[in-house]
Amino acid sequence: MKIKPVKNNKVRQGLAIAGIAAIIVFIVIMCICMATGDRSLMMASLFCVVVVPISVYCFIRVYDMVHKDDDKYPDDGESPDEE
Protein backbone atom coordinates (compact mmCIF):
# COMPACT_ATOMS: atom_id res chain seq x y z
CA MET A 1 0.00 0.00 0.00
CA LYS A 2 1.39 3.34 -1.03
CA ILE A 3 0.61 6.55 0.82
CA LYS A 4 -0.09 9.30 -1.67
CA PRO A 5 1.34 12.72 -0.85
CA VAL A 6 -1.08 15.54 -0.22
CA LYS A 7 -1.16 17.65 -3.37
CA ASN A 8 -3.74 20.18 -2.34
CA ASN A 9 -2.16 23.13 -0.56
CA LYS A 10 -5.47 24.01 1.13
CA VAL A 11 -5.46 20.61 2.86
CA ARG A 12 -1.90 21.12 4.04
CA GLN A 13 -2.73 24.61 5.29
CA GLY A 14 -5.75 23.28 7.15
CA LEU A 15 -3.70 20.54 8.81
CA ALA A 16 -1.01 23.06 9.76
CA ILE A 17 -3.58 25.39 11.31
CA ALA A 18 -5.16 22.48 13.20
CA GLY A 19 -1.74 21.47 14.52
CA ILE A 20 -0.94 24.99 15.68
CA ALA A 21 -4.37 25.26 17.32
CA ALA A 22 -3.78 21.97 19.16
CA ILE A 23 -0.43 23.20 20.46
CA ILE A 24 -2.05 26.44 21.66
CA VAL A 25 -4.78 24.45 23.44
CA PHE A 26 -2.16 22.32 25.20
CA ILE A 27 -0.27 25.45 26.26
CA VAL A 28 -3.47 26.96 27.69
CA ILE A 29 -4.18 23.72 29.57
CA MET A 30 -0.61 23.78 30.88
CA CYS A 31 -1.02 27.37 32.12
CA ILE A 32 -4.30 26.50 33.86
CA CYS A 33 -2.70 23.48 35.50
CA MET A 34 0.22 25.58 36.68
CA ALA A 35 -2.18 28.09 38.24
CA THR A 36 -4.19 25.41 40.03
CA GLY A 37 -1.13 23.49 41.19
CA ASP A 38 -1.96 20.21 39.43
CA ARG A 39 1.52 19.09 38.46
CA SER A 40 0.58 15.80 36.76
CA LEU A 41 -1.74 17.45 34.24
CA MET A 42 0.87 20.14 33.59
CA MET A 43 3.51 17.53 32.83
CA ALA A 44 1.13 15.63 30.53
CA SER A 45 0.36 18.83 28.64
CA LEU A 46 4.05 19.68 28.40
CA PHE A 47 4.70 16.19 27.05
CA CYS A 48 2.05 16.72 24.36
CA VAL A 49 3.49 20.11 23.39
CA VAL A 50 7.10 18.92 23.10
CA VAL A 51 7.31 15.18 22.46
CA VAL A 52 4.34 14.54 20.16
CA PRO A 53 5.41 17.00 17.39
CA ILE A 54 9.00 15.76 17.58
CA SER A 55 7.81 12.15 17.30
CA VAL A 56 5.62 12.94 14.29
CA TYR A 57 8.52 14.74 12.60
CA CYS A 58 10.83 11.77 13.23
CA PHE A 59 8.28 9.28 11.88
CA ILE A 60 7.87 11.32 8.70
CA ARG A 61 11.64 11.63 8.21
CA VAL A 62 12.20 7.88 8.71
CA TYR A 63 9.35 7.09 6.29
CA ASP A 64 10.89 9.41 3.68
CA MET A 65 14.31 7.79 4.13
CA VAL A 66 12.94 4.24 3.87
CA HIS A 67 10.70 4.94 0.86
CA LYS A 68 12.90 7.34 -1.11
CA ASP A 69 13.33 4.88 -4.03
CA ASP A 70 9.63 3.94 -4.41
CA ASP A 71 9.13 5.97 -7.60
CA LYS A 72 12.14 4.45 -9.34
CA TYR A 73 10.21 1.47 -10.71
CA PRO A 74 6.81 1.28 -12.39
CA ASP A 75 3.76 0.26 -10.37
CA ASP A 76 3.52 -3.16 -12.07
CA GLY A 77 6.30 -4.48 -9.84
CA GLU A 78 8.83 -5.09 -12.60
CA SER A 79 12.25 -3.53 -12.46
CA PRO A 80 13.71 -2.03 -15.67
CA ASP A 81 16.29 -4.85 -15.87
CA GLU A 82 13.66 -7.60 -16.17
CA GLU A 83 12.21 -8.17 -19.61
N, C-alpha and C positions, 0 to 999 in steps of 0.2 A: 504494500500500500504506500503510495506516494503522497506526501503532504504538499498541496499546491500553495505557492506563495500568494499572499494577498496582493492583488494588483490594483485594487481600488484605493486611492489615497484617502477618500472620505472614511472608509472603514478603518484604516490605520489611524487617522486623526481621532476618530471616535474611541478607539481602544486606548490611545494615548491619553485622551482626556479622562476616560474612565479610570485609568491607572493613577493619574495624578489626583483625581478626586478621592480614590481609595486611600492614597497616602495621606492626604489632608485629613480625612476622617480618622485614620489611625492616630495622627498627631493630636487631634482634638481630644480623642479618647484618652491618650496618654496625659495630656494636660489636666483633664478632669480627674484622672486617677491620682495624679501627683497632688492635686489640691485636696482630695479627700483622704489621702494617705494610704490608699490601697496599692501596695507595692507589687503584688502579683499581677494584677491587671495592667499596671504600667509596664512591667517587664514583658508581658505578652504583646502589648501594643508596640513596644520598642522592637521586639523580635520581628513583628510583621512589617514594620517600616524599614528595617535594615536587611534582614536575612532573606525575606521572600523575594524582593527585586533582584538581589545578587544571585540567588539560586536560579531564578528564571533566566537571567542573562547567561549564566554558566551553562544551563541546559541548552539554550539556543546556540551558543558558541560550539559546544560539543557536537550537537546535531549537524551544524554547518561543516565542521571538520570531518565528521564521519561520512557525510553524504555529499562531499564536494565533487565527486566524479560521477554522480548519477546521470547527468545529462550527456555524458560522453558517448553512450551507446543508445541505439534506438529502443523504443518501448517493446519491441517484439522479443527481446531477450537475447538476440544474436549479437555477438561482437563483430566488428568489421573484418576480423581475420577469418571468421568462419564463412564458408561459401558452399 
